[in-house]
Amino acid sequence: MILFVLKRLALGVPMLLGLSVFIFLLLQLAPNDPAVYFLPANMRDPTQIDRVRRELGLDQPVVVQYYTWLRNVVTGDLGAAYSYGLPVTTVIGERLG
């Protein structure tokens, strides 16, 4: 029984990794630029959009973006919830608590 559980866990890790790559690439194919949504409508000039893209790391190659995201998730850094102005872990912790 323990061997069965260990096999399932060993197969689960590559499956989760593959699923995360698939979802990440799917989001990369979205037609809109995420940097635009972080700026108010009156500040959406190309200079400001480029600044936000640099701050968010969206100017990096896709492989670098995925590696950075995966490293942050594994270490527990889920980023910021921009609609709340708080870290995502704080928002989740408030909802769970």
A tleap script that builds the chain and sets N, CA, C and O, in Angstrom:
source leaprc.protein.ff14SB
mol = sequence {
  NMET ILE LEU PHE VAL LEU LYS ARG LEU ALA
  LEU GLY VAL PRO MET LEU LEU GLY LEU SER
  VAL PHE ILE PHE LEU LEU LEU GLN LEU ALA
  PRO ASN ASP PRO ALA VAL TYR PHE LEU PRO
  ALA ASN MET ARG ASP PRO THR GLN ILE ASP
  ARG VAL ARG ARG GLU LEU GLY LEU ASP GLN
  PRO VAL VAL VAL GLN TYR TYR THR TRP LEU
  ARG ASN VAL VAL THR GLY ASP LEU GLY ALA
  ALA TYR SER TYR GLY LEU PRO VAL THR THR
  VAL ILE GLY GLU ARG LEU CGLY
}
set mol.1.N position { 0.820 -1.192 0.000 }
set mol.1.CA position { 0.000 0.000 0.000 }
set mol.1.C position { 0.868 1.262 0.000 }
set mol.1.O position { 0.576 2.225 -0.709 }
set mol.2.N position { 1.933 1.246 0.799 }
set mol.2.CA position { 2.819 2.408 0.865 }
set mol.2.C position { 3.509 2.622 -0.475 }
set mol.2.O position { 3.707 3.762 -0.898 }
set mol.3.N position { 3.875 1.539 -1.141 }
set mol.3.CA position { 4.506 1.643 -2.454 }
set mol.3.C position { 3.548 2.268 -3.463 }
set mol.3.O position { 3.969 3.067 -4.299 }
set mol.4.N position { 2.285 1.919 -3.396 }
set mol.4.CA position { 1.266 2.496 -4.281 }
set mol.4.C position { 1.159 4.001 -4.071 }
set mol.4.O position { 1.105 4.766 -5.034 }
set mol.5.N position { 1.130 4.420 -2.814 }
set mol.5.CA position { 1.027 5.845 -2.496 }
set mol.5.C position { 2.270 6.585 -2.983 }
set mol.5.O position { 2.158 7.679 -3.537 }
set mol.6.N position { 3.444 6.008 -2.785 }
set mol.6.CA position { 4.682 6.639 -3.242 }
set mol.6.C position { 4.719 6.766 -4.761 }
set mol.6.O position { 5.183 7.777 -5.288 }
set mol.7.N position { 4.228 5.740 -5.472 }
set mol.7.CA position { 4.165 5.810 -6.937 }
set mol.7.C position { 3.243 6.936 -7.382 }
set mol.7.O position { 3.570 7.691 -8.297 }
set mol.8.N position { 2.097 7.045 -6.734 }
set mol.8.CA position { 1.142 8.104 -7.084 }
set mol.8.C position { 1.730 9.487 -6.824 }
set mol.8.O position { 1.553 10.404 -7.626 }
set mol.9.N position { 2.419 9.629 -5.720 }
set mol.9.CA position { 3.052 10.909 -5.423 }
set mol.9.C position { 4.154 11.225 -6.431 }
set mol.9.O position { 4.307 12.371 -6.854 }
set mol.10.N position { 4.917 10.204 -6.813 }
set mol.10.CA position { 5.992 10.397 -7.793 }
set mol.10.C position { 5.432 10.778 -9.154 }
set mol.10.O position { 6.070 11.532 -9.889 }
set mol.11.N position { 4.271 10.281 -9.503 }
set mol.11.CA position { 3.645 10.644 -10.774 }
set mol.11.C position { 2.937 11.998 -10.680 }
set mol.11.O position { 2.745 12.666 -11.695 }
set mol.12.N position { 2.561 12.393 -9.499 }
set mol.12.CA position { 1.845 13.652 -9.320 }
set mol.12.C position { 2.709 14.877 -9.550 }
set mol.12.O position { 2.228 15.890 -10.059 }
set mol.13.N position { 3.968 14.797 -9.183 }
set mol.13.CA position { 4.866 15.944 -9.327 }
set mol.13.C position { 5.067 16.318 -10.798 }
set mol.13.O position { 4.896 17.488 -11.139 }
set mol.14.N position { 5.423 15.375 -11.692 }
set mol.14.CA position { 5.558 15.751 -13.100 }
set mol.14.C position { 4.228 16.212 -13.713 }
set mol.14.O position { 4.208 17.087 -14.578 }
set mol.15.N position { 3.122 15.617 -13.257 }
set mol.15.CA position { 1.826 16.026 -13.776 }
set mol.15.C position { 1.532 17.476 -13.394 }
set mol.15.O position { 1.074 18.252 -14.233 }
set mol.16.N position { 1.788 17.849 -12.143 }
set mol.16.CA position { 1.560 19.231 -11.718 }
set mol.16.C position { 2.496 20.200 -12.441 }
set mol.16.O position { 2.099 21.309 -12.799 }
set mol.17.N position { 3.725 19.778 -12.647 }
set mol.17.CA position { 4.675 20.608 -13.379 }
set mol.17.C position { 4.213 20.812 -14.819 }
set mol.17.O position { 4.234 21.933 -15.328 }
set mol.18.N position { 3.798 19.739 -15.470 }
set mol.18.CA position { 3.298 19.836 -16.839 }
set mol.18.C position { 2.047 20.693 -16.928 }
set mol.18.O position { 1.901 21.482 -17.861 }
set mol.19.N position { 1.158 20.547 -15.981 }
set mol.19.CA position { -0.061 21.351 -15.956 }
set mol.19.C position { 0.264 22.827 -15.752 }
set mol.19.O position { -0.356 23.691 -16.373 }
set mol.20.N position { 1.221 23.114 -14.897 }
set mol.20.CA position { 1.589 24.516 -14.677 }
set mol.20.C position { 2.219 25.118 -15.937 }
set mol.20.O position { 1.969 26.282 -16.253 }
set mol.21.N position { 3.032 24.341 -16.659 }
set mol.21.CA position { 3.614 24.826 -17.920 }
set mol.21.C position { 2.502 25.098 -18.930 }
set mol.21.O position { 2.511 26.130 -19.601 }
set mol.22.N position { 1.547 24.179 -19.040 }
set mol.22.CA position { 0.443 24.334 -19.984 }
set mol.22.C position { -0.365 25.597 -19.687 }
set mol.22.O position { -0.650 26.374 -20.598 }
set mol.23.N position { -0.733 25.807 -18.436 }
set mol.23.CA position { -1.531 26.981 -18.068 }
set mol.23.C position { -0.728 28.255 -18.262 }
set mol.23.O position { -1.269 29.255 -18.733 }
set mol.24.N position { 0.557 28.239 -17.906 }
set mol.24.CA position { 1.401 29.416 -18.081 }
set mol.24.C position { 1.487 29.793 -19.559 }
set mol.24.O position { 1.358 30.965 -19.914 }
set mol.25.N position { 1.706 28.793 -20.420 }
set mol.25.CA position { 1.794 29.078 -21.854 }
set mol.25.C position { 0.451 29.531 -22.419 }
set mol.25.O position { 0.407 30.382 -23.308 }
set mol.26.N position { -0.618 28.979 -21.920 }
set mol.26.CA position { -1.945 29.397 -22.358 }
set mol.26.C position { -2.181 30.868 -22.019 }
set mol.26.O position { -2.735 31.610 -22.830 }
set mol.27.N position { -1.770 31.289 -20.841 }
set mol.27.CA position { -1.904 32.691 -20.463 }
set mol.27.C position { -0.991 33.590 -21.295 }
set mol.27.O position { -1.331 34.744 -21.554 }
set mol.28.N position { 0.161 33.072 -21.715 }
set mol.28.CA position { 1.057 33.854 -22.567 }
set mol.28.C position { 0.436 34.110 -23.941 }
set mol.28.O position { 0.742 35.111 -24.588 }
set mol.29.N position { -0.435 33.204 -24.380 }
set mol.29.CA position { -1.071 33.345 -25.690 }
set mol.29.C position { -2.292 34.259 -25.661 }
set mol.29.O position { -2.885 34.534 -26.704 }
set mol.30.N position { -2.670 34.727 -24.483 }
set mol.30.CA position { -3.816 35.633 -24.374 }
set mol.30.C position { -3.533 36.889 -25.197 }
set mol.30.O position { -2.398 37.364 -25.225 }
set mol.31.N position { -4.545 37.428 -25.861 }
set mol.31.CA position { -4.304 38.541 -26.785 }
set mol.31.C position { -3.991 39.886 -26.128 }
set mol.31.O position { -3.442 40.765 -26.792 }
set mol.32.N position { -4.314 40.072 -24.880 }
set mol.32.CA position { -4.117 41.377 -24.243 }
set mol.32.C position { -2.820 41.428 -23.456 }
set mol.32.O position { -2.312 40.404 -22.998 }
set mol.33.N position { -2.295 42.629 -23.306 }
set mol.33.CA position { -1.077 42.861 -22.535 }
set mol.33.C position { -1.453 43.089 -21.077 }
set mol.33.O position { -2.168 44.047 -20.784 }
set mol.34.N position { -0.998 42.243 -20.149 }
set mol.34.CA position { -1.360 42.410 -18.744 }
set mol.34.C position { -0.900 43.736 -18.149 }
set mol.34.O position { -1.523 44.234 -17.212 }
set mol.35.N position { 0.168 44.312 -18.669 }
set mol.35.CA position { 0.688 45.567 -18.125 }
set mol.35.C position { -0.319 46.699 -18.266 }
set mol.35.O position { -0.310 47.635 -17.466 }
set mol.36.N position { -1.181 46.629 -19.266 }
set mol.36.CA position { -2.169 47.682 -19.495 }
set mol.36.C position { -3.161 47.754 -18.336 }
set mol.36.O position { -3.618 48.840 -17.981 }
set mol.37.N position { -3.495 46.617 -17.749 }
set mol.37.CA position { -4.506 46.576 -16.694 }
set mol.37.C position { -4.015 47.136 -15.365 }
set mol.37.O position { -4.822 47.406 -14.475 }
set mol.38.N position { -2.712 47.313 -15.218 }
set mol.38.CA position { -2.164 47.832 -13.970 }
set mol.38.C position { -2.107 49.351 -13.955 }
set mol.38.O position { -1.732 49.953 -12.949 }
set mol.39.N position { -2.478 49.970 -15.067 }
set mol.39.CA position { -2.432 51.420 -15.158 }
set mol.39.C position { -3.838 51.986 -15.304 }
set mol.39.O position { -4.687 51.379 -15.957 }
set mol.40.N position { -4.089 53.144 -14.703 }
set mol.40.CA position { -5.369 53.811 -14.954 }
set mol.40.C position { -5.459 54.221 -16.424 }
set mol.40.O position { -4.438 54.377 -17.093 }
set mol.41.N position { -6.664 54.390 -16.915 }
set mol.41.CA position { -6.885 54.684 -18.333 }
set mol.41.C position { -6.168 55.955 -18.777 }
set mol.41.O position { -5.732 56.037 -19.925 }
set mol.42.N position { -6.037 56.942 -17.904 }
set mol.42.CA position { -5.405 58.201 -18.309 }
set mol.42.C position { -3.880 58.129 -18.311 }
set mol.42.O position { -3.233 59.085 -18.740 }
set mol.43.N position { -3.283 57.032 -17.846 }
set mol.43.CA position { -1.824 56.889 -17.805 }
set mol.43.C position { -1.304 55.823 -18.767 }
set mol.43.O position { -0.150 55.406 -18.657 }
set mol.44.N position { -2.114 55.389 -19.680 }
set mol.44.CA position { -1.720 54.279 -20.560 }
set mol.44.C position { -0.971 54.769 -21.794 }
set mol.44.O position { -1.422 54.564 -22.921 }
set mol.45.N position { 0.146 55.401 -21.584 }
set mol.45.CA position { 0.976 55.746 -22.727 }
set mol.45.C position { 2.081 54.694 -22.849 }
set mol.45.O position { 2.358 53.981 -21.884 }
set mol.46.N position { 2.709 54.588 -24.008 }
set mol.46.CA position { 3.715 53.527 -24.224 }
set mol.46.C position { 4.861 53.539 -23.219 }
set mol.46.O position { 5.377 52.479 -22.867 }
set mol.47.N position { 5.270 54.715 -22.750 }
set mol.47.CA position { 6.360 54.793 -21.779 }
set mol.47.C position { 5.963 54.146 -20.459 }
set mol.47.O position { 6.738 53.386 -19.879 }
set mol.48.N position { 4.757 54.446 -19.983 }
set mol.48.CA position { 4.282 53.875 -18.724 }
set mol.48.C position { 4.059 52.372 -18.853 }
set mol.48.O position { 4.366 51.616 -17.931 }
set mol.49.N position { 3.529 51.942 -19.990 }
set mol.49.CA position { 3.300 50.506 -20.208 }
set mol.49.C position { 4.637 49.760 -20.208 }
set mol.49.O position { 4.741 48.677 -19.632 }
set mol.50.N position { 5.655 50.331 -20.849 }
set mol.50.CA position { 6.984 49.698 -20.851 }
set mol.50.C position { 7.566 49.627 -19.442 }
set mol.50.O position { 8.214 48.642 -19.086 }
set mol.51.N position { 7.335 50.678 -18.631 }
set mol.51.CA position { 7.828 50.692 -17.259 }
set mol.51.C position { 7.182 49.568 -16.447 }
set mol.51.O position { 7.864 48.863 -15.704 }
set mol.52.N position { 5.871 49.407 -16.591 }
set mol.52.CA position { 5.158 48.354 -15.858 }
set mol.52.C position { 5.606 46.975 -16.339 }
set mol.52.O position { 5.766 46.060 -15.532 }
set mol.53.N position { 5.809 46.822 -17.640 }
set mol.53.CA position { 6.283 45.540 -18.172 }
set mol.53.C position { 7.644 45.179 -17.571 }
set mol.53.O position { 7.879 44.019 -17.234 }
set mol.54.N position { 8.534 46.153 -17.434 }
set mol.54.CA position { 9.845 45.892 -16.822 }
set mol.54.C position { 9.697 45.527 -15.349 }
set mol.54.O position { 10.342 44.595 -14.869 }
set mol.55.N position { 8.841 46.269 -14.628 }
set mol.55.CA position { 8.644 46.005 -13.197 }
set mol.55.C position { 8.080 44.618 -12.947 }
set mol.55.O position { 8.450 43.960 -11.975 }
set mol.56.N position { 7.180 44.169 -13.825 }
set mol.56.CA position { 6.565 42.851 -13.659 }
set mol.56.C position { 7.390 41.727 -14.275 }
set mol.56.O position { 7.054 40.554 -14.111 }
set mol.57.N position { 8.458 42.069 -14.978 }
set mol.57.CA position { 9.300 41.054 -15.616 }
set mol.57.C position { 8.722 40.533 -16.915 }
set mol.57.O position { 9.148 39.490 -17.411 }
set mol.58.N position { 7.747 41.253 -17.478 }
set mol.58.CA position { 7.120 40.798 -18.721 }
set mol.58.C position { 7.986 41.072 -19.946 }
set mol.58.O position { 7.660 40.631 -21.048 }
set mol.59.N position { 9.083 41.794 -19.760 }
set mol.59.CA position { 10.004 42.042 -20.869 }
set mol.59.C position { 11.029 40.910 -21.008 }
set mol.59.O position { 11.827 40.909 -21.945 }
set mol.60.N position { 11.010 39.962 -20.093 }
set mol.60.CA position { 11.923 38.812 -20.121 }
set mol.60.C position { 11.399 37.735 -21.062 }
set mol.60.O position { 10.205 37.717 -21.362 }
set mol.61.N position { 12.261 36.838 -21.536 }
set mol.61.CA position { 11.784 35.705 -22.336 }
set mol.61.C position { 10.812 34.834 -21.527 }
set mol.61.O position { 10.853 34.829 -20.297 }
set mol.62.N position { 9.955 34.113 -22.215 }
set mol.62.CA position { 8.923 33.298 -21.562 }
set mol.62.C position { 9.541 32.275 -20.616 }
set mol.62.O position { 9.003 32.035 -19.536 }
set mol.63.N position { 10.645 31.678 -20.999 }
set mol.63.CA position { 11.288 30.669 -20.157 }
set mol.63.C position { 11.751 31.294 -18.840 }
set mol.63.O position { 11.598 30.689 -17.779 }
set mol.64.N position { 12.307 32.482 -18.905 }
set mol.64.CA position { 12.763 33.176 -17.697 }
set mol.64.C position { 11.563 33.557 -16.827 }
set mol.64.O position { 11.618 33.434 -15.603 }
set mol.65.N position { 10.487 34.016 -17.455 }
set mol.65.CA position { 9.282 34.362 -16.702 }
set mol.65.C position { 8.741 33.142 -15.965 }
set mol.65.O position { 8.375 33.239 -14.794 }
set mol.66.N position { 8.688 31.985 -16.646 }
set mol.66.CA position { 8.168 30.774 -16.011 }
set mol.66.C position { 9.079 30.330 -14.865 }
set mol.66.O position { 8.596 29.979 -13.788 }
set mol.67.N position { 10.381 30.346 -15.091 }
set mol.67.CA position { 11.317 29.934 -14.039 }
set mol.67.C position { 11.162 30.830 -12.811 }
set mol.67.O position { 11.126 30.339 -11.683 }
set mol.68.N position { 11.070 32.137 -13.029 }
set mol.68.CA position { 10.913 33.077 -11.912 }
set mol.68.C position { 9.610 32.803 -11.174 }
set mol.68.O position { 9.588 32.763 -9.944 }
set mol.69.N position { 8.532 32.616 -11.915 }
set mol.69.CA position { 7.235 32.324 -11.298 }
set mol.69.C position { 7.292 31.029 -10.494 }
set mol.69.O position { 6.830 30.988 -9.354 }
set mol.70.N position { 7.857 29.966 -11.081 }
set mol.70.CA position { 7.926 28.667 -10.409 }
set mol.70.C position { 8.783 28.756 -9.145 }
set mol.70.O position { 8.412 28.212 -8.104 }
set mol.71.N position { 9.917 29.433 -9.233 }
set mol.71.CA position { 10.786 29.612 -8.061 }
set mol.71.C position { 10.042 30.354 -6.950 }
set mol.71.O position { 10.138 29.982 -5.780 }
set mol.72.N position { 9.314 31.386 -7.310 }
set mol.72.CA position { 8.566 32.149 -6.305 }
set mol.72.C position { 7.460 31.311 -5.680 }
set mol.72.O position { 7.259 31.373 -4.467 }
set mol.73.N position { 6.746 30.538 -6.470 }
set mol.73.CA position { 5.658 29.709 -5.942 }
set mol.73.C position { 6.207 28.643 -4.996 }
set mol.73.O position { 5.634 28.399 -3.934 }
set mol.74.N position { 7.313 28.010 -5.379 }
set mol.74.CA position { 7.901 26.957 -4.540 }
set mol.74.C position { 8.382 27.528 -3.210 }
set mol.74.O position { 8.320 26.847 -2.186 }
set mol.75.N position { 8.858 28.765 -3.217 }
set mol.75.CA position { 9.334 29.379 -1.972 }
set mol.75.C position { 8.217 30.075 -1.194 }
set mol.75.O position { 8.469 30.647 -0.133 }
set mol.76.N position { 6.994 30.032 -1.707 }
set mol.76.CA position { 5.861 30.592 -0.981 }
set mol.76.C position { 5.528 32.025 -1.320 }
set mol.76.O position { 4.646 32.613 -0.692 }
set mol.77.N position { 6.206 32.607 -2.295 }
set mol.77.CA position { 5.913 33.981 -2.715 }
set mol.77.C position { 4.918 33.931 -3.863 }
set mol.77.O position { 5.293 33.660 -5.004 }
set mol.78.N position { 3.649 34.193 -3.562 }
set mol.78.CA position { 2.608 34.139 -4.587 }
set mol.78.C position { 2.354 35.498 -5.223 }
set mol.78.O position { 1.436 35.641 -6.030 }
set mol.79.N position { 3.143 36.482 -4.875 }
set mol.79.CA position { 3.000 37.794 -5.481 }
set mol.79.C position { 2.040 38.681 -4.722 }
set mol.79.O position { 1.734 38.449 -3.552 }
set mol.80.N position { 1.570 39.714 -5.422 }
set mol.80.CA position { 0.698 40.704 -4.798 }
set mol.80.C position { -0.690 40.637 -5.414 }
set mol.80.O position { -0.836 40.449 -6.622 }
set mol.81.N position { -1.696 40.791 -4.581 }
set mol.81.CA position { -3.075 40.921 -5.048 }
set mol.81.C position { -3.299 42.409 -5.284 }
set mol.81.O position { -3.574 43.154 -4.344 }
set mol.82.N position { -3.184 42.836 -6.517 }
set mol.82.CA position { -3.210 44.258 -6.822 }
set mol.82.C position { -4.554 44.903 -6.501 }
set mol.82.O position { -4.609 46.095 -6.197 }
set mol.83.N position { -5.626 44.137 -6.564 }
set mol.83.CA position { -6.933 44.717 -6.241 }
set mol.83.C position { -7.072 45.001 -4.750 }
set mol.83.O position { -7.864 45.856 -4.355 }
set mol.84.N position { -6.307 44.288 -3.914 }
set mol.84.CA position { -6.347 44.508 -2.465 }
set mol.84.C position { -5.153 45.322 -1.965 }
set mol.84.O position { -5.203 45.903 -0.881 }
set mol.85.N position { -4.096 45.361 -2.748 }
set mol.85.CA position { -2.888 46.048 -2.316 }
set mol.85.C position { -2.134 45.287 -1.237 }
set mol.85.O position { -1.387 45.884 -0.462 }
set mol.86.N position { -2.323 43.970 -1.182 }
set mol.86.CA position { -1.697 43.120 -0.175 }
set mol.86.C position { -1.055 41.914 -0.851 }
set mol.86.O position { -1.385 41.603 -1.995 }
set mol.87.N position { -0.137 41.226 -0.155 }
set mol.87.CA position { 0.378 39.964 -0.690 }
set mol.87.C position { -0.741 38.918 -0.793 }
set mol.87.O position { -1.663 38.902 0.023 }
set mol.88.N position { -0.648 38.064 -1.784 }
set mol.88.CA position { -1.671 37.034 -1.997 }
set mol.88.C position { -1.782 36.113 -0.785 }
set mol.88.O position { -2.885 35.714 -0.411 }
set mol.89.N position { -0.649 35.772 -0.170 }
set mol.89.CA position { -0.694 34.894 1.002 }
set mol.89.C position { -1.480 35.524 2.148 }
set mol.89.O position { -2.148 34.817 2.901 }
set mol.90.N position { -1.406 36.838 2.286 }
set mol.90.CA position { -2.175 37.530 3.319 }
set mol.90.C position { -3.664 37.447 3.020 }
set mol.90.O position { -4.466 37.181 3.916 }
set mol.91.N position { -4.035 37.673 1.771 }
set mol.91.CA position { -5.452 37.619 1.383 }
set mol.91.C position { -6.002 36.222 1.572 }
set mol.91.O position { -7.114 36.063 2.076 }
set mol.92.N position { -5.241 35.193 1.176 }
set mol.92.CA position { -5.688 33.816 1.350 }
set mol.92.C position { -5.797 33.476 2.837 }
set mol.92.O position { -6.755 32.831 3.262 }
set mol.93.N position { -4.813 33.912 3.622 }
set mol.93.CA position { -4.828 33.659 5.055 }
set mol.93.C position { -6.031 34.280 5.741 }
set mol.93.O position { -6.601 33.681 6.653 }
set mol.94.N position { -6.423 35.464 5.318 }
set mol.94.CA position { -7.616 36.095 5.894 }
set mol.94.C position { -8.878 35.317 5.565 }
set mol.94.O position { -9.779 35.203 6.395 }
set mol.95.N position { -8.942 34.785 4.353 }
set mol.95.CA position { -10.136 34.033 3.941 }
set mol.95.C position { -10.210 32.674 4.626 }
set mol.95.O position { -11.297 32.201 4.956 }
set mol.96.N position { -9.062 32.050 4.841 }
set mol.96.CA position { -9.044 30.741 5.484 }
set mol.96.C position { -9.255 30.846 6.983 }
set mol.96.O position { -9.878 29.977 7.592 }
set mol.97.N position { -8.736 31.908 7.574 }
set mol.97.CA position { -8.813 32.073 9.024 }
set mol.97.C position { -10.205 32.389 9.452 }
set mol.97.O position { -10.461 32.562 10.644 }
savepdb mol mol.pdb
quit
